[in-house]
Amino acid sequence: MSVKSAYSVVSLFSGCGGLDLGFRGGFKSLGKNYSKLNYNLEWANDFNPEACLTFQKYFGDHIVHGDITEILKGIKKNSLLDKPLPAKADIVLGGFPCQDFSHAGKRLGFTSKRGVLYLSMIEVIKKTKPYVFVAENVRGLLTIDNGEAIKTIIRDFEALGYNVVPNLYLAANYGVPQSRERVILVGTRKDVLPPFEHPQPILNKNTWISVEKAIADLVDAKEGSISNHYWSKAKKNNGQGNNKIDKDRPGPTMRAEHHGNIEWLWNGQRRLSAREAARIQSFPDDFIFHPSTSSAYKQIGNAVPPVLGWHVAKAIQAFLDKNLQKELEYDLCSC
């Protein structure tokens, strides 16, 4: 039995909502049902208007479009809704922009404006005082500045009064047909909670889901026969993303920035469609990306795989139910 009827969630750098969908649950991916979880998505924000449009059409009207730094200063510029940040939240999510920490990017880190956007997440945590926060980023965060970047970020979060436990996840180990690696930091409030224990993998290299299993039914499907099943017509060249995927393994990391050079099917006849990329990211087929194929590719590549998010969210729910119940029982005994 849950301690609360629902844990309230504030989501930053939400994109199209991959991590949000993982926390909400109640979706189907690759033939498997992922149960509804005990979270209420109350407020979300992203700077990209097209990602906000996708989010709004799927989840509802709690997404606010705009620069989080301006929103925190009270400047409601370009917002879809005049909806203020809640004064309190149980959970704060934040997949803060990762390109400047990525091995595939320029690795500018803290020298760029995007590289310090995690400071906005810190401001939101200060304001809302959640029990738990979840911060997601690329593997490259572990090595930039010889490991000093991740140490700085952890110290800054710890200074707010949180235990911070990082973990490197391989999405394929959690039922996602993709060899995507991501760092997830989970912070828990020291005054009420112990450090978090990340969920253990449920699969290994012998049981990973292959990309063929994920998208085989779409390979010969007519373009446009289902939502977002359109593909880039960019000709093959020598740049990144021009290789054929291996049908017997999980797919490669779906990238946000590829300018149409998304990987080719194993048969070499065309590039992956946006819907195939979404399948590889574990999005359900009823999740529609707006307004174009190029935008869909970018939104998909920027997202946290919902199935990976669901496993993290489920573990956090069990963690809160267990430990907040202990805190409640302690408070009652102390009266």
C-alpha positions in Angstrom: 0.0 0.0 0.0 1.4 3.4 -0.9 2.1 6.0 1.7 0.6 8.8 -0.5 -2.3 8.7 -2.9 0.1 9.9 -5.6 3.6 11.4 -5.5 3.7 14.8 -7.2 6.2 15.3 -10.0 7.8 18.4 -11.5 9.7 17.8 -14.7 12.5 20.0 -16.1 14.1 19.8 -19.6 11.2 17.4 -20.3 11.5 17.2 -24.1 8.7 15.2 -25.6 8.3 13.3 -22.2 10.2 10.0 -22.3 11.1 10.1 -18.6 7.7 11.5 -17.7 6.0 8.5 -19.5 8.3 6.2 -17.6 7.1 7.7 -14.3 3.5 7.8 -15.3 3.5 4.2 -16.6 0.4 2.7 -18.0 1.8 2.1 -21.5 2.7 -0.8 -23.8 6.0 -1.3 -25.5 7.1 -4.2 -27.8 4.1 -6.3 -26.6 4.7 -5.8 -22.9 2.5 -3.8 -20.5 4.2 -1.4 -18.1 1.8 -0.8 -15.2 0.5 2.6 -14.1 2.7 4.0 -11.3 1.8 6.1 -8.3 2.9 9.5 -9.6 1.0 12.7 -10.6 2.7 14.8 -13.3 1.9 18.3 -12.2 4.3 20.6 -14.0 6.7 20.3 -16.9 9.0 22.6 -18.9 11.0 22.6 -22.1 12.6 25.2 -24.3 11.8 23.5 -27.6 8.3 24.4 -28.8 7.9 21.3 -31.0 8.8 19.0 -28.1 6.3 20.9 -26.0 3.6 20.4 -28.6 4.2 16.6 -28.6 4.2 16.5 -24.8 1.0 18.6 -24.6 -0.9 16.5 -27.1 0.0 13.2 -25.3 0.0 14.2 -21.6 -2.1 17.3 -21.3 -1.8 21.0 -20.5 0.8 21.0 -17.7 3.8 21.7 -20.0 5.2 25.2 -20.0 7.3 26.3 -23.0 10.1 28.7 -22.3 13.6 29.2 -20.9 13.7 27.8 -17.4 16.1 30.5 -16.3 13.6 33.2 -17.3 10.7 31.3 -15.8 12.5 31.1 -12.5 13.0 34.9 -12.7 9.3 35.4 -13.2 9.6 36.2 -16.9 6.7 34.3 -18.6 8.1 34.6 -22.1 6.7 32.3 -24.8 4.8 30.2 -22.3 2.0 28.0 -23.6 0.3 28.4 -20.3 0.5 30.9 -17.4 1.0 28.0 -15.0 3.5 28.8 -12.1 6.0 26.3 -10.7 4.4 24.5 -7.8 5.6 25.6 -4.3 6.1 21.9 -3.3 6.8 18.7 -5.2 7.6 15.1 -4.1 9.8 14.4 -7.1 11.9 16.6 -9.4 13.0 15.1 -12.7 15.6 16.7 -14.9 17.3 15.4 -18.0 19.3 18.6 -18.3 20.8 19.2 -21.7 23.5 16.7 -22.5 25.1 17.7 -25.8 27.9 19.7 -24.1 28.9 16.7 -22.1 28.6 14.1 -24.9 31.5 12.3 -26.5 29.7 12.9 -29.8 29.5 16.7 -29.2 32.1 19.3 -28.6 32.4 18.5 -24.9 32.2 22.1 -23.8 30.8 21.2 -20.4 30.7 24.1 -18.0 32.1 26.6 -20.5 28.7 26.7 -22.3 25.3 28.1 -21.4 23.7 24.7 -21.7 26.4 23.1 -19.6 25.3 25.0 -16.5 21.6 24.5 -16.9 21.7 22.0 -14.1 22.0 25.0 -11.8 18.3 25.8 -12.8 17.4 22.3 -11.5 19.2 23.2 -8.3 17.1 26.3 -8.0 13.9 24.3 -8.5 15.0 21.8 -5.9 15.6 24.6 -3.4 12.1 26.0 -4.1 10.1 22.7 -4.0 12.2 20.6 -1.5 11.3 17.2 -3.1 11.9 13.9 -1.3 13.8 12.7 -4.4 15.3 14.2 -7.5 16.4 12.3 -10.6 19.0 13.9 -12.9 19.9 12.2 -16.2 22.8 12.8 -18.6 25.1 11.1 -21.1 28.0 8.8 -20.2 30.4 11.5 -21.3 29.5 13.4 -18.1 31.7 10.9 -16.2 34.9 11.7 -18.0 34.8 15.4 -19.0 37.4 17.5 -17.2 39.0 14.2 -16.1 35.9 13.4 -14.0 35.8 16.8 -12.3 32.4 17.8 -13.9 30.5 15.0 -12.3 32.2 15.6 -9.0 31.2 19.3 -9.1 27.6 18.5 -10.0 27.3 15.9 -7.2 28.8 18.3 -4.6 26.4 21.0 -5.7 23.4 18.7 -5.2 24.7 17.3 -1.9 25.0 20.9 -0.6 21.2 21.1 -0.8 21.0 18.3 1.8 20.7 15.3 -0.4 22.4 11.9 -0.6 23.4 11.6 -4.3 23.9 8.2 -5.8 25.0 8.0 -9.5 24.7 5.0 -11.7 25.6 4.2 -15.3 22.7 2.4 -17.0 22.8 0.4 -20.2 19.3 0.6 -21.6 19.5 -2.9 -23.2 19.8 -4.4 -19.7 16.3 -3.0 -18.8 14.3 -4.2 -21.8 15.1 -1.4 -24.3 16.3 -2.7 -27.7 19.1 -0.1 -27.8 22.8 0.0 -26.7 22.2 3.4 -25.1 24.3 4.3 -22.0 23.1 7.1 -19.6 24.2 8.3 -16.2 21.3 8.7 -13.7 21.8 10.5 -10.4 19.2 10.0 -7.7 19.2 12.3 -4.8 17.3 11.6 -1.6 16.6 14.1 1.2 19.0 13.3 4.1 16.6 14.5 6.8 14.0 11.8 5.9 15.5 9.2 3.6 18.6 6.9 3.2 20.6 6.8 0.0 18.8 5.2 -2.9 19.7 1.8 -4.3 19.4 1.7 -8.1 17.5 -1.2 -9.7 19.5 -4.1 -10.9 19.5 -5.1 -14.6 16.8 -7.5 -15.7 18.5 -8.7 -18.9 22.1 -9.5 -20.0 23.8 -9.8 -23.4 22.3 -13.2 -23.8 18.7 -12.0 -23.4 18.8 -8.5 -24.9 16.0 -7.6 -27.2 17.2 -7.4 -30.8 16.4 -4.5 -33.1 14.8 -7.0 -35.5 12.3 -8.1 -32.9 11.5 -4.5 -32.2 10.8 -3.3 -35.7 10.6 -6.3 -38.1 6.9 -5.7 -38.8 7.7 -2.2 -40.0 10.5 -3.0 -42.4 8.2 -3.7 -45.4 5.3 -1.5 -44.2 4.3 1.2 -46.5 5.6 4.7 -45.7 2.9 6.5 -43.6 1.0 3.3 -42.9 1.2 4.1 -39.2 2.0 7.3 -37.4 5.5 8.7 -37.8 6.5 5.9 -40.2 8.4 8.3 -42.5 12.1 8.2 -43.1 15.0 10.5 -44.1 15.8 10.4 -47.8 19.4 11.6 -47.2 21.8 9.9 -49.5 24.5 7.7 -48.0 27.8 9.4 -47.3 30.9 8.9 -45.2 29.6 10.7 -42.1 28.3 9.4 -38.8 25.1 7.3 -39.0 25.6 5.9 -42.5 26.2 2.3 -41.4 23.6 -0.5 -41.4 22.3 -1.6 -38.1 22.8 -5.2 -37.0 19.4 -6.9 -36.8 20.6 -9.5 -34.2 21.6 -6.9 -31.6 20.0 -4.0 -29.8 20.0 -0.9 -32.0 22.6 1.8 -31.7 22.0 5.0 -29.7 19.3 7.1 -31.3 21.0 10.5 -31.8 19.2 13.8 -31.6 21.6 15.7 -34.0 22.2 13.8 -37.2 20.7 16.1 -39.9 19.0 13.1 -41.6 22.0 10.8 -41.4 20.2 8.3 -39.2 21.3 4.7 -39.5 20.2 2.4 -42.4 18.1 -0.8 -42.0 20.1 -4.0 -42.1 18.9 -4.6 -45.6 20.4 -1.3 -46.7 17.3 -0.3 -48.6 16.5 2.8 -46.6 17.2 4.7 -43.4 15.3 4.0 -40.2 11.9 5.7 -40.0 11.0 8.0 -37.1 8.6 5.3 -35.8 11.3 2.7 -35.9 13.6 5.0 -34.0 10.8 5.5 -31.5 10.4 1.7 -31.1 14.1 1.4 -30.5 13.7 4.0 -27.8 10.8 1.9 -26.4 8.1 4.5 -27.0 4.6 3.0 -27.5 3.1 3.2 -31.0 0.3 5.6 -29.8 2.9 8.2 -28.8 2.7 10.6 -31.8 5.5 13.1 -32.5 4.7 16.5 -33.9 5.0 18.3 -36.3 7.5 16.8 -38.7 9.7 13.8 -39.3 12.9 15.8 -38.8 11.6 17.1 -35.5 10.4 13.6 -34.5 13.9 12.2 -34.9 15.3 15.0 -32.7 12.7 14.6 -30.0 13.2 10.8 -30.0 17.0 11.1 -29.8 16.8 13.6 -26.9 14.4 11.4 -24.9 15.0 9.0 -22.0 13.7 5.6 -23.1 10.4 5.3 -21.3 10.9 1.7 -20.4 14.2 2.5 -18.7 12.5 5.4 -16.9 9.7 3.1 -15.8 12.2 0.8 -14.1 13.8 3.7 -12.2 10.4 5.1 -11.3 9.1 1.8 -10.0 12.2 1.4 -7.8 11.8 4.9 -6.5 8.1 4.3 -5.7 9.0 1.2 -3.7 11.8 3.1 -2.0 9.5 6.0 -0.9 6.7 3.7 0.2 9.0 1.7 2.4 11.1 4.6 3.9 8.4 7.2 4.2 6.2 4.7 6.0 9.0 4.1 8.5 9.3 7.9 9.0 5.6 8.2 9.5 5.6 5.3 12.1 8.6 7.0 13.9 6.7 10.3 14.1 3.6 8.6 15.5 5.7 6.8 18.1 7.4 10.0 19.1 4.1 11.8 19.8 
